[in-house]
Amino acid sequence: VNVSAEEVTLTKNLKLGALDSDIAPVENEQPARRKLVILADSHGRGLQSIVSERLPRNYEVEVFFMPNGKLKHVTSRLGNLLNKLTANDSVVVIGGTNDV
């Protein structure tokens, strides 16, 4: 049986009645990378920097925008993109203003 030094210390401290604050927290690994993909018409211009500044560092933001594109053009990449995303990723579609 492999037992880490942290587990031994934790067990020892619990038996001695140590408070939780006496036990050093274990450093977690860096949070998993998440992706936010934005598909947009001309309203998507400049969104990458605006959105990236407001999200946590573990987010990667990609913006694909088509000036004067109709909704069917904006969403034409959706099938290929979905194959590359995980359940932790998100897609935002901004379009339809040129369909009117």
Biopython code that builds the backbone (N, CA, C, O; Angstrom):
import numpy as np
from Bio.PDB.StructureBuilder import StructureBuilder

atoms = [
    (1, "VAL", "N", (0.853, -1.180, 0.000)),
    (1, "VAL", "CA", (0.000, 0.000, 0.000)),
    (1, "VAL", "C", (0.890, 1.231, 0.000)),
    (1, "VAL", "O", (1.794, 1.361, 0.825)),
    (2, "ASN", "N", (0.623, 2.123, -0.928)),
    (2, "ASN", "CA", (1.363, 3.383, -0.997)),
    (2, "ASN", "C", (0.577, 4.465, -0.269)),
    (2, "ASN", "O", (-0.599, 4.690, -0.552)),
    (3, "VAL", "N", (1.233, 5.123, 0.663)),
    (3, "VAL", "CA", (0.604, 6.193, 1.423)),
    (3, "VAL", "C", (1.501, 7.408, 1.330)),
    (3, "VAL", "O", (2.700, 7.326, 1.598)),
    (4, "SER", "N", (0.924, 8.534, 0.952)),
    (4, "SER", "CA", (1.728, 9.746, 0.822)),
    (4, "SER", "C", (1.990, 10.360, 2.194)),
    (4, "SER", "O", (1.298, 10.066, 3.168)),
    (5, "ALA", "N", (2.997, 11.213, 2.243)),
    (5, "ALA", "CA", (3.336, 11.902, 3.490)),
    (5, "ALA", "C", (2.184, 12.793, 3.942)),
    (5, "ALA", "O", (1.959, 12.955, 5.141)),
    (6, "GLU", "N", (1.449, 13.375, 2.983)),
    (6, "GLU", "CA", (0.315, 14.228, 3.336)),
    (6, "GLU", "C", (-0.769, 13.426, 4.047)),
    (6, "GLU", "O", (-1.371, 13.908, 5.007)),
    (7, "GLU", "N", (-1.020, 12.198, 3.579)),
    (7, "GLU", "CA", (-2.036, 11.360, 4.207)),
    (7, "GLU", "C", (-1.622, 10.974, 5.617)),
    (7, "GLU", "O", (-2.453, 10.944, 6.525)),
    (8, "VAL", "N", (-0.349, 10.682, 5.804)),
    (8, "VAL", "CA", (0.151, 10.323, 7.132)),
    (8, "VAL", "C", (0.022, 11.514, 8.066)),
    (8, "VAL", "O", (-0.426, 11.363, 9.203)),
    (9, "THR", "N", (0.409, 12.697, 7.600)),
    (9, "THR", "CA", (0.314, 13.902, 8.419)),
    (9, "THR", "C", (-1.139, 14.200, 8.763)),
    (9, "THR", "O", (-1.451, 14.541, 9.904)),
    (10, "LEU", "N", (-2.021, 14.075, 7.791)),
    (10, "LEU", "CA", (-3.435, 14.336, 8.017)),
    (10, "LEU", "C", (-3.991, 13.380, 9.065)),
    (10, "LEU", "O", (-4.695, 13.806, 9.980)),
    (11, "THR", "N", (-3.684, 12.103, 8.941)),
    (11, "THR", "CA", (-4.159, 11.108, 9.907)),
    (11, "THR", "C", (-3.600, 11.410, 11.289)),
    (11, "THR", "O", (-4.328, 11.357, 12.281)),
    (12, "LYS", "N", (-2.320, 11.724, 11.357)),
    (12, "LYS", "CA", (-1.676, 12.028, 12.632)),
    (12, "LYS", "C", (-2.328, 13.253, 13.272)),
    (12, "LYS", "O", (-2.623, 13.243, 14.467)),
    (13, "ASN", "N", (-2.554, 14.305, 12.489)),
    (13, "ASN", "CA", (-3.155, 15.524, 13.023)),
    (13, "ASN", "C", (-4.583, 15.291, 13.497)),
    (13, "ASN", "O", (-4.994, 15.841, 14.519)),
    (14, "LEU", "N", (-5.327, 14.496, 12.779)),
    (14, "LEU", "CA", (-6.700, 14.222, 13.192)),
    (14, "LEU", "C", (-6.734, 13.452, 14.508)),
    (14, "LEU", "O", (-7.604, 13.693, 15.344)),
    (15, "LYS", "N", (-5.799, 12.533, 14.696)),
    (15, "LYS", "CA", (-5.756, 11.765, 15.942)),
    (15, "LYS", "C", (-5.360, 12.650, 17.112)),
    (15, "LYS", "O", (-5.789, 12.421, 18.244)),
    (16, "LEU", "N", (-4.540, 13.661, 16.841)),
    (16, "LEU", "CA", (-4.098, 14.559, 17.900)),
    (16, "LEU", "C", (-5.093, 15.687, 18.150)),
    (16, "LEU", "O", (-4.901, 16.495, 19.057)),
    (17, "GLY", "N", (-6.150, 15.743, 17.352)),
    (17, "GLY", "CA", (-7.162, 16.780, 17.548)),
    (17, "GLY", "C", (-6.779, 18.113, 16.950)),
    (17, "GLY", "O", (-7.230, 19.152, 17.432)),
    (18, "ALA", "N", (-5.961, 18.114, 15.916)),
    (18, "ALA", "CA", (-5.553, 19.371, 15.287)),
    (18, "ALA", "C", (-6.736, 20.005, 14.563)),
    (18, "ALA", "O", (-7.620, 19.309, 14.063)),
    (19, "LEU", "N", (-6.738, 21.313, 14.515)),
    (19, "LEU", "CA", (-7.773, 22.035, 13.787)),
    (19, "LEU", "C", (-7.470, 21.990, 12.295)),
    (19, "LEU", "O", (-6.318, 21.842, 11.885)),
    (20, "ASP", "N", (-8.519, 22.120, 11.493)),
    (20, "ASP", "CA", (-8.340, 22.129, 10.036)),
    (20, "ASP", "C", (-7.374, 23.218, 9.595)),
    (20, "ASP", "O", (-6.635, 23.035, 8.627)),
    (21, "SER", "N", (-7.370, 24.347, 10.292)),
    (21, "SER", "CA", (-6.496, 25.452, 9.902)),
    (21, "SER", "C", (-5.021, 25.115, 10.118)),
    (21, "SER", "O", (-4.149, 25.786, 9.566)),
    (22, "ASP", "N", (-4.733, 24.080, 10.916)),
    (22, "ASP", "CA", (-3.350, 23.678, 11.143)),
    (22, "ASP", "C", (-2.804, 22.820, 10.003)),
    (22, "ASP", "O", (-1.598, 22.592, 9.911)),
    (23, "ILE", "N", (-3.693, 22.351, 9.145)),
    (23, "ILE", "CA", (-3.272, 21.464, 8.065)),
    (23, "ILE", "C", (-3.110, 22.285, 6.798)),
    (23, "ILE", "O", (-4.037, 22.977, 6.379)),
    (24, "ALA", "N", (-1.942, 22.210, 6.190)),
    (24, "ALA", "CA", (-1.670, 22.979, 4.976)),
    (24, "ALA", "C", (-2.517, 22.447, 3.826)),
    (24, "ALA", "O", (-2.599, 21.234, 3.629)),
    (25, "PRO", "N", (-3.148, 23.344, 3.063)),
    (25, "PRO", "CA", (-3.962, 22.890, 1.931)),
    (25, "PRO", "C", (-3.087, 22.299, 0.832)),
    (25, "PRO", "O", (-1.951, 22.726, 0.626)),
    (26, "VAL", "N", (-3.624, 21.326, 0.142)),
    (26, "VAL", "CA", (-2.910, 20.715, -0.974)),
    (26, "VAL", "C", (-3.151, 21.581, -2.199)),
    (26, "VAL", "O", (-4.292, 21.917, -2.516)),
    (27, "GLU", "N", (-2.077, 21.938, -2.883)),
    (27, "GLU", "CA", (-2.203, 22.766, -4.075)),
    (27, "GLU", "C", (-2.846, 21.962, -5.194)),
    (27, "GLU", "O", (-2.391, 20.866, -5.520)),
    (28, "ASN", "N", (-3.891, 22.503, -5.774)),
    (28, "ASN", "CA", (-4.549, 21.847, -6.899)),
    (28, "ASN", "C", (-3.804, 22.147, -8.187)),
    (28, "ASN", "O", (-3.084, 23.139, -8.297)),
    (29, "GLU", "N", (-3.995, 21.270, -9.155)),
    (29, "GLU", "CA", (-3.421, 21.520, -10.461)),
    (29, "GLU", "C", (-4.158, 22.691, -11.089)),
    (29, "GLU", "O", (-5.218, 23.103, -10.618)),
    (30, "GLN", "N", (-3.575, 23.222, -12.164)),
    (30, "GLN", "CA", (-4.195, 24.332, -12.861)),
    (30, "GLN", "C", (-5.572, 23.915, -13.380)),
    (30, "GLN", "O", (-5.740, 22.783, -13.832)),
    (31, "PRO", "N", (-6.558, 24.812, -13.322)),
    (31, "PRO", "CA", (-7.893, 24.447, -13.786)),
    (31, "PRO", "C", (-7.881, 24.022, -15.254)),
    (31, "PRO", "O", (-7.059, 24.489, -16.043)),
    (32, "ALA", "N", (-8.795, 23.141, -15.600)),
    (32, "ALA", "CA", (-8.867, 22.643, -16.970)),
    (32, "ALA", "C", (-9.146, 23.789, -17.931)),
    (32, "ALA", "O", (-9.909, 24.706, -17.626)),
    (33, "ARG", "N", (-8.523, 23.722, -19.077)),
    (33, "ARG", "CA", (-8.708, 24.738, -20.111)),
    (33, "ARG", "C", (-10.110, 24.600, -20.700)),
    (33, "ARG", "O", (-10.544, 23.493, -21.020)),
    (34, "ARG", "N", (-10.806, 25.702, -20.840)),
    (34, "ARG", "CA", (-12.145, 25.717, -21.430)),
    (34, "ARG", "C", (-12.122, 26.622, -22.650)),
    (34, "ARG", "O", (-11.339, 27.569, -22.724)),
    (35, "LYS", "N", (-12.975, 26.323, -23.586)),
    (35, "LYS", "CA", (-13.009, 27.096, -24.821)),
    (35, "LYS", "C", (-14.385, 27.732, -24.990)),
    (35, "LYS", "O", (-15.413, 27.096, -24.761)),
    (36, "LEU", "N", (-14.383, 28.992, -25.392)),
    (36, "LEU", "CA", (-15.597, 29.702, -25.758)),
    (36, "LEU", "C", (-15.449, 30.097, -27.214)),
    (36, "LEU", "O", (-14.536, 30.840, -27.572)),
    (37, "VAL", "N", (-16.344, 29.602, -28.054)),
    (37, "VAL", "CA", (-16.323, 29.917, -29.478)),
    (37, "VAL", "C", (-17.516, 30.816, -29.771)),
    (37, "VAL", "O", (-18.651, 30.499, -29.417)),
    (38, "ILE", "N", (-17.241, 31.940, -30.422)),
    (38, "ILE", "CA", (-18.301, 32.866, -30.804)),
    (38, "ILE", "C", (-18.366, 32.905, -32.327)),
    (38, "ILE", "O", (-17.379, 33.217, -32.993)),
    (39, "LEU", "N", (-19.531, 32.587, -32.865)),
    (39, "LEU", "CA", (-19.793, 32.683, -34.300)),
    (39, "LEU", "C", (-20.702, 33.890, -34.479)),
    (39, "LEU", "O", (-21.761, 33.965, -33.857)),
    (40, "ALA", "N", (-20.300, 34.836, -35.324)),
    (40, "ALA", "CA", (-21.065, 36.077, -35.396)),
    (40, "ALA", "C", (-21.038, 36.690, -36.787)),
    (40, "ALA", "O", (-20.194, 36.371, -37.624)),
    (41, "ASP", "N", (-22.008, 37.594, -37.000)),
    (41, "ASP", "CA", (-21.959, 38.440, -38.178)),
    (41, "ASP", "C", (-21.034, 39.611, -37.822)),
    (41, "ASP", "O", (-20.151, 39.452, -36.979)),
    (42, "SER", "N", (-21.213, 40.752, -38.429)),
    (42, "SER", "CA", (-20.303, 41.881, -38.174)),
    (42, "SER", "C", (-20.313, 42.346, -36.718)),
    (42, "SER", "O", (-19.395, 43.047, -36.293)),
    (43, "HIS", "N", (-21.322, 41.972, -35.957)),
    (43, "HIS", "CA", (-21.368, 42.365, -34.546)),
    (43, "HIS", "C", (-20.324, 41.633, -33.696)),
    (43, "HIS", "O", (-20.141, 41.964, -32.524)),
    (44, "GLY", "N", (-19.649, 40.653, -34.269)),
    (44, "GLY", "CA", (-18.616, 39.931, -33.541)),
    (44, "GLY", "C", (-17.245, 40.582, -33.605)),
    (44, "GLY", "O", (-16.320, 40.167, -32.908)),
    (45, "ARG", "N", (-17.118, 41.604, -34.445)),
    (45, "ARG", "CA", (-15.820, 42.281, -34.594)),
    (45, "ARG", "C", (-15.372, 42.861, -33.252)),
    (45, "ARG", "O", (-16.125, 43.586, -32.601)),
    (46, "GLY", "N", (-14.154, 42.540, -32.846)),
    (46, "GLY", "CA", (-13.585, 43.066, -31.611)),
    (46, "GLY", "C", (-14.003, 42.336, -30.340)),
    (46, "GLY", "O", (-13.552, 42.687, -29.250)),
    (47, "LEU", "N", (-14.852, 41.332, -30.465)),
    (47, "LEU", "CA", (-15.333, 40.643, -29.260)),
    (47, "LEU", "C", (-14.268, 39.800, -28.571)),
    (47, "LEU", "O", (-14.334, 39.597, -27.359)),
    (48, "GLN", "N", (-13.288, 39.305, -29.323)),
    (48, "GLN", "CA", (-12.301, 38.408, -28.709)),
    (48, "GLN", "C", (-11.577, 39.085, -27.554)),
    (48, "GLN", "O", (-11.478, 38.512, -26.469)),
    (49, "SER", "N", (-11.080, 40.274, -27.765)),
    (49, "SER", "CA", (-10.348, 40.946, -26.684)),
    (49, "SER", "C", (-11.281, 41.364, -25.553)),
    (49, "SER", "O", (-10.911, 41.275, -24.382)),
    (50, "ILE", "N", (-12.482, 41.817, -25.887)),
    (50, "ILE", "CA", (-13.433, 42.248, -24.857)),
    (50, "ILE", "C", (-13.820, 41.082, -23.951)),
    (50, "ILE", "O", (-13.818, 41.209, -22.726)),
    (51, "VAL", "N", (-14.150, 39.945, -24.565)),
    (51, "VAL", "CA", (-14.588, 38.780, -23.793)),
    (51, "VAL", "C", (-13.414, 38.160, -23.035)),
    (51, "VAL", "O", (-13.559, 37.779, -21.873)),
    (52, "SER", "N", (-12.254, 38.057, -23.686)),
    (52, "SER", "CA", (-11.073, 37.447, -23.043)),
    (52, "SER", "C", (-10.673, 38.172, -21.767)),
    (52, "SER", "O", (-10.262, 37.541, -20.794)),
    (53, "GLU", "N", (-10.791, 39.489, -21.768)),
    (53, "GLU", "CA", (-10.421, 40.283, -20.592)),
    (53, "GLU", "C", (-11.339, 40.021, -19.403)),
    (53, "GLU", "O", (-10.949, 40.244, -18.257)),
    (54, "ARG", "N", (-12.548, 39.553, -19.668)),
    (54, "ARG", "CA", (-13.541, 39.398, -18.606)),
    (54, "ARG", "C", (-13.712, 37.964, -18.114)),
    (54, "ARG", "O", (-14.402, 37.726, -17.123)),
    (55, "LEU", "N", (-13.096, 37.023, -18.790)),
    (55, "LEU", "CA", (-13.205, 35.618, -18.386)),
    (55, "LEU", "C", (-11.966, 35.188, -17.609)),
    (55, "LEU", "O", (-10.911, 35.808, -17.744)),
    (56, "PRO", "N", (-12.074, 34.143, -16.802)),
    (56, "PRO", "CA", (-10.892, 33.618, -16.104)),
    (56, "PRO", "C", (-9.821, 33.176, -17.104)),
    (56, "PRO", "O", (-10.117, 32.925, -18.272)),
    (57, "ARG", "N", (-8.595, 33.085, -16.640)),
    (57, "ARG", "CA", (-7.458, 32.755, -17.512)),
    (57, "ARG", "C", (-7.531, 31.376, -18.142)),
    (57, "ARG", "O", (-6.875, 31.126, -19.153)),
    (58, "ASN", "N", (-8.313, 30.483, -17.567)),
    (58, "ASN", "CA", (-8.374, 29.134, -18.126)),
    (58, "ASN", "C", (-9.314, 29.047, -19.333)),
    (58, "ASN", "O", (-9.550, 27.956, -19.851)),
    (59, "TYR", "N", (-9.851, 30.184, -19.786)),
    (59, "TYR", "CA", (-10.694, 30.212, -20.979)),
    (59, "TYR", "C", (-9.884, 30.634, -22.196)),
    (59, "TYR", "O", (-9.085, 31.570, -22.145)),
    (60, "GLU", "N", (-10.111, 29.923, -23.283)),
    (60, "GLU", "CA", (-9.574, 30.306, -24.585)),
    (60, "GLU", "C", (-10.766, 30.786, -25.404)),
    (60, "GLU", "O", (-11.755, 30.068, -25.548)),
    (61, "VAL", "N", (-10.671, 31.994, -25.938)),
    (61, "VAL", "CA", (-11.785, 32.574, -26.688)),
    (61, "VAL", "C", (-11.423, 32.634, -28.163)),
    (61, "VAL", "O", (-10.373, 33.157, -28.536)),
    (62, "GLU", "N", (-12.304, 32.092, -28.998)),
    (62, "GLU", "CA", (-12.144, 32.170, -30.447)),
    (62, "GLU", "C", (-13.389, 32.822, -31.014)),
    (62, "GLU", "O", (-14.508, 32.450, -30.662)),
    (63, "VAL", "N", (-13.191, 33.801, -31.899)),
    (63, "VAL", "CA", (-14.314, 34.480, -32.533)),
    (63, "VAL", "C", (-14.168, 34.344, -34.043)),
    (63, "VAL", "O", (-13.127, 34.670, -34.614)),
    (64, "PHE", "N", (-15.221, 33.862, -34.671)),
    (64, "PHE", "CA", (-15.289, 33.796, -36.127)),
    (64, "PHE", "C", (-16.426, 34.724, -36.540)),
    (64, "PHE", "O", (-17.589, 34.451, -36.241)),
    (65, "PHE", "N", (-16.096, 35.826, -37.232)),
    (65, "PHE", "CA", (-17.168, 36.728, -37.637)),
    (65, "PHE", "C", (-17.143, 36.923, -39.143)),
    (65, "PHE", "O", (-16.090, 36.914, -39.780)),
    (66, "MET", "N", (-18.337, 37.100, -39.690)),
    (66, "MET", "CA", (-18.522, 37.278, -41.125)),
    (66, "MET", "C", (-19.278, 38.582, -41.346)),
    (66, "MET", "O", (-20.497, 38.624, -41.178)),
    (67, "PRO", "N", (-18.575, 39.645, -41.720)),
    (67, "PRO", "CA", (-19.265, 40.904, -41.993)),
    (67, "PRO", "C", (-20.324, 40.703, -43.080)),
    (67, "PRO", "O", (-20.059, 40.075, -44.105)),
    (68, "ASN", "N", (-21.494, 41.228, -42.854)),
    (68, "ASN", "CA", (-22.640, 41.125, -43.772)),
    (68, "ASN", "C", (-23.129, 39.694, -43.955)),
    (68, "ASN", "O", (-23.901, 39.424, -44.875)),
    (69, "GLY", "N", (-22.696, 38.772, -43.100)),
    (69, "GLY", "CA", (-23.117, 37.380, -43.217)),
    (69, "GLY", "C", (-24.520, 37.160, -42.688)),
    (69, "GLY", "O", (-24.922, 37.746, -41.682)),
    (70, "LYS", "N", (-25.253, 36.313, -43.374)),
    (70, "LYS", "CA", (-26.575, 35.915, -42.891)),
    (70, "LYS", "C", (-26.387, 34.779, -41.890)),
    (70, "LYS", "O", (-25.306, 34.197, -41.795)),
    (71, "LEU", "N", (-27.439, 34.471, -41.151)),
    (71, "LEU", "CA", (-27.342, 33.466, -40.093)),
    (71, "LEU", "C", (-26.858, 32.122, -40.633)),
    (71, "LEU", "O", (-26.071, 31.447, -39.970)),
    (72, "LYS", "N", (-27.309, 31.723, -41.811)),
    (72, "LYS", "CA", (-26.872, 30.439, -42.369)),
    (72, "LYS", "C", (-25.373, 30.439, -42.669)),
    (72, "LYS", "O", (-24.732, 29.391, -42.593)),
    (73, "HIS", "N", (-24.806, 31.598, -43.009)),
    (73, "HIS", "CA", (-23.363, 31.687, -43.242)),
    (73, "HIS", "C", (-22.594, 31.674, -41.922)),
    (73, "HIS", "O", (-21.542, 31.047, -41.806)),
    (74, "VAL", "N", (-23.135, 32.371, -40.942)),
    (74, "VAL", "CA", (-22.494, 32.432, -39.623)),
    (74, "VAL", "C", (-22.412, 31.041, -39.003)),
    (74, "VAL", "O", (-21.403, 30.690, -38.390)),
    (75, "THR", "N", (-23.464, 30.253, -39.161)),
    (75, "THR", "CA", (-23.505, 28.928, -38.538)),
    (75, "THR", "C", (-22.923, 27.824, -39.420)),
    (75, "THR", "O", (-22.935, 26.658, -39.027)),
    (76, "SER", "N", (-22.419, 28.166, -40.594)),
    (76, "SER", "CA", (-21.899, 27.141, -41.510)),
    (76, "SER", "C", (-20.699, 26.385, -40.934)),
    (76, "SER", "O", (-20.462, 25.244, -41.332)),
    (77, "ARG", "N", (-19.950, 26.968, -40.030)),
    (77, "ARG", "CA", (-18.787, 26.310, -39.406)),
    (77, "ARG", "C", (-19.164, 25.470, -38.191)),
    (77, "ARG", "O", (-18.329, 24.751, -37.644)),
    (78, "LEU", "N", (-20.390, 25.561, -37.783)),
    (78, "LEU", "CA", (-20.810, 24.943, -36.525)),
    (78, "LEU", "C", (-20.544, 23.446, -36.474)),
    (78, "LEU", "O", (-20.058, 22.947, -35.460)),
    (79, "GLY", "N", (-20.849, 22.724, -37.534)),
    (79, "GLY", "CA", (-20.645, 21.273, -37.548)),
    (79, "GLY", "C", (-19.204, 20.882, -37.301)),
    (79, "GLY", "O", (-18.941, 20.004, -36.480)),
    (80, "ASN", "N", (-18.261, 21.511, -37.992)),
    (80, "ASN", "CA", (-16.838, 21.203, -37.819)),
    (80, "ASN", "C", (-16.339, 21.596, -36.434)),
    (80, "ASN", "O", (-15.524, 20.887, -35.843)),
    (81, "LEU", "N", (-16.818, 22.711, -35.918)),
    (81, "LEU", "CA", (-16.371, 23.176, -34.601)),
    (81, "LEU", "C", (-16.852, 22.267, -33.480)),
    (81, "LEU", "O", (-16.106, 21.999, -32.537)),
    (82, "LEU", "N", (-18.082, 21.792, -33.570)),
    (82, "LEU", "CA", (-18.629, 20.962, -32.493)),
    (82, "LEU", "C", (-17.840, 19.675, -32.310)),
    (82, "LEU", "O", (-17.759, 19.154, -31.197)),
    (83, "ASN", "N", (-17.263, 19.159, -33.374)),
    (83, "ASN", "CA", (-16.455, 17.937, -33.274)),
    (83, "ASN", "C", (-15.175, 18.156, -32.478)),
    (83, "ASN", "O", (-14.599, 17.198, -31.961)),
    (84, "LYS", "N", (-14.725, 19.397, -32.373)),
    (84, "LYS", "CA", (-13.468, 19.710, -31.688)),
    (84, "LYS", "C", (-13.676, 20.185, -30.249)),
    (84, "LYS", "O", (-12.706, 20.423, -29.531)),
    (85, "LEU", "N", (-14.924, 20.322, -29.829)),
    (85, "LEU", "CA", (-15.210, 20.847, -28.496)),
    (85, "LEU", "C", (-15.551, 19.731, -27.523)),
    (85, "LEU", "O", (-15.931, 18.629, -27.921)),
    (86, "THR", "N", (-15.408, 20.039, -26.240)),
    (86, "THR", "CA", (-15.765, 19.089, -25.188)),
    (86, "THR", "C", (-17.032, 19.574, -24.487)),
    (86, "THR", "O", (-17.564, 20.636, -24.810)),
    (87, "ALA", "N", (-17.501, 18.798, -23.541)),
    (87, "ALA", "CA", (-18.702, 19.172, -22.783)),
    (87, "ALA", "C", (-18.467, 20.412, -21.922)),
    (87, "ALA", "O", (-19.428, 21.050, -21.492)),
    (88, "ASN", "N", (-17.208, 20.765, -21.662)),
    (88, "ASN", "CA", (-16.889, 21.946, -20.856)),
    (88, "ASN", "C", (-16.817, 23.225, -21.678)),
    (88, "ASN", "O", (-16.701, 24.316, -21.118)),
    (89, "ASP", "N", (-16.884, 23.104, -22.994)),
    (89, "ASP", "CA", (-16.759, 24.257, -23.874)),
    (89, "ASP", "C", (-18.129, 24.852, -24.179)),
    (89, "ASP", "O", (-19.162, 24.221, -23.955)),
    (90, "SER", "N", (-18.117, 26.084, -24.695)),
    (90, "SER", "CA", (-19.371, 26.782, -25.001)),
    (90, "SER", "C", (-19.305, 27.420, -26.379)),
    (90, "SER", "O", (-18.233, 27.785, -26.861)),
    (91, "VAL", "N", (-20.477, 27.548, -27.006)),
    (91, "VAL", "CA", (-20.604, 28.217, -28.298)),
    (91, "VAL", "C", (-21.673, 29.290, -28.167)),
    (91, "VAL", "O", (-22.748, 29.050, -27.616)),
    (92, "VAL", "N", (-21.365, 30.480, -28.681)),
    (92, "VAL", "CA", (-22.326, 31.579, -28.724)),
    (92, "VAL", "C", (-22.507, 31.953, -30.190)),
    (92, "VAL", "O", (-21.529, 32.144, -30.912)),
    (93, "VAL", "N", (-23.756, 32.056, -30.626)),
    (93, "VAL", "CA", (-24.058, 32.453, -32.003)),
    (93, "VAL", "C", (-24.728, 33.820, -31.963)),
    (93, "VAL", "O", (-25.734, 34.016, -31.281)),
    (94, "ILE", "N", (-24.147, 34.768, -32.711)),
    (94, "ILE", "CA", (-24.709, 36.114, -32.821)),
    (94, "ILE", "C", (-24.958, 36.351, -34.304)),
    (94, "ILE", "O", (-24.011, 36.471, -35.081)),
    (95, "GLY", "N", (-26.194, 36.418, -34.692)),
    (95, "GLY", "CA", (-26.485, 36.601, -36.111)),
    (95, "GLY", "C", (-27.950, 36.835, -36.352)),
    (95, "GLY", "O", (-28.766, 36.831, -35.431)),
    (96, "GLY", "N", (-28.265, 37.039, -37.614)),
    (96, "GLY", "CA", (-29.642, 37.244, -38.012)),
    (96, "GLY", "C", (-29.968, 38.678, -38.364)),
    (96, "GLY", "O", (-31.011, 38.937, -38.964)),
    (97, "THR", "N", (-29.110, 39.617, -38.009)),
    (97, "THR", "CA", (-29.411, 41.021, -38.301)),
    (97, "THR", "C", (-29.390, 41.297, -39.801)),
    (97, "THR", "O", (-30.045, 42.232, -40.261)),
    (98, "ASN", "N", (-28.656, 40.506, -40.564)),
    (98, "ASN", "CA", (-28.593, 40.700, -42.015)),
    (98, "ASN", "C", (-29.627, 39.862, -42.756)),
    (98, "ASN", "O", (-29.688, 39.907, -43.985)),
    (99, "ASP", "N", (-30.435, 39.104, -42.036)),
    (99, "ASP", "CA", (-31.468, 38.279, -42.664)),
    (99, "ASP", "C", (-32.758, 39.067, -42.909)),
    (99, "ASP", "O", (-33.639, 38.601, -43.631)),
    (100, "VAL", "N", (-32.870, 40.234, -42.322)),
    (100, "VAL", "CA", (-34.108, 41.017, -42.413)),
    (100, "VAL", "C", (-34.174, 41.751, -43.730)),
    (100, "VAL", "O", (-35.143, 42.464, -43.992)),
]
sb = StructureBuilder()
sb.init_structure("model")
sb.init_model(0)
sb.init_chain("A")
sb.init_seg("    ")
for serial, (resi, resn, name, xyz) in enumerate(atoms, 1):
    if name == "N":
        sb.init_residue(resn, " ", resi, " ")
    sb.init_atom(name, np.array(xyz, "f"), 0.0, 1.0, " ", f" {name:<3s}", serial, name[0])
structure = sb.get_structure()
